[in-house]
Amino acid sequence: MVLWKGLIEHYREYLPVTVNTPVISLNEGNTPLIRACHANDIITEDIELYFKFEGANPSGSFKDRGMTMAISKAVEENSRAVICASTGNTSASAAAYSARARIGAIVIIPEGKIAMGKLAQAMIHGAMVIQINGNFDDALRIVKELVARHKFAMVNSINPYRIEGQKTAAFEVCDQLGSAPVYHAMPVGNAGNITAYWKGYKEYFGQGKIKALPTMLGFQAAGAAPIVRDAPVPDPETVATAIRIGNPASWSGAVAARDESGGRIEAVTDQEILSAYKFIASKEGVFCEPASAASLAGVIKLSHEGFFKKGDSVVCTLTGHGLKDPDNAIQLSEQPIKVSADISAVEEVLKGCCI
Ligand code: F0G
């Protein structure tokens, strides 16, 4: 058996690490690329649809790819504490990797607007959690001001090591498929991840590992779609709290990924996001969080416009695990049936169903 040692070890030659870099890893990466089996229910054209399930990372989101790099470099540079603004997943990941590295983590989050599982993660891993009466954009502004004054290592995706780690997801997709997909679809929030994937694809192309580049498709929530509208959104709002961002830090990276690949960045409504979210869980057996489903919601929307061709391979990144946000899952599902603790009461309920 060959143990997967994490993405820094696996893709070391593509990453800015040296023998002196202490690798802080939770064996992240190597996540499944799952072929959709009911794509025909929702997509007009006969495409090959895949989910890159990043919820299978150790802290339950793609952030672990960037965080193994950012925390390893922070330790190499003797940082005592790291800091980030977050809609939840970055804080969960930063808290986990900092705990492992035995350095401090400070996380600044919008009060009441992060999913419960993510808050629980940051707390149990021992981060200092500061909730502000504002949104992610306010939190990021404060973090930027703090790092200008104090000696914290910032581990938001403005930190170039985050992008370096996250680009390995593109490498994995190519290694798993044997080529780049024709289209790669993903949610866009602070825009670091689309920037990272595009960098990864270009590097693999430059190395001759793939013969063609994919077309990048990014999707923002309609109430938080600054790149689509080409202007910051002062009060972003969406059920997909992970991407509730009005002024993305990697705006220009996302625009470059779109334009260089001949792709699109479009908006999807909360209703479209939730319906894709339910489809992925109830028909494909994969539980992702609402923001993740923006990728499929966008693919469905484009398919209705006749965008794809028969046989196109389309990969949707499912960025985070559904267990992080149980409230939305419970609200959108049929409620459990309550009966007394005897077999006849249970059989009564089952009548007309399967017996
Ligand atoms: N999906 C999930 C589940 C996320 O948590 C995020 C971002 C995104 C998509 C968008 O990725 O920002 O690189 O465009 N979450 C950040 C956070 C902002 O703080 O956890 P992006």
Boltz pocket constraint, residues with backbone or C-beta under 6 A from the ligand:
constraints:
  - pocket:
      binder: B
      contacts: [[A, 61], [A, 63], [A, 85], [A, 86], [A, 87], [A, 88], [A, 89], [A, 90], [A, 91], [A, 157], [A, 187], [A, 188], [A, 189], [A, 190], [A, 191], [A, 192], [A, 193], [A, 194], [A, 242], [A, 243], [A, 289], [A, 291], [A, 292], [A, 319], [A, 320]]
      max_distance: 6.0
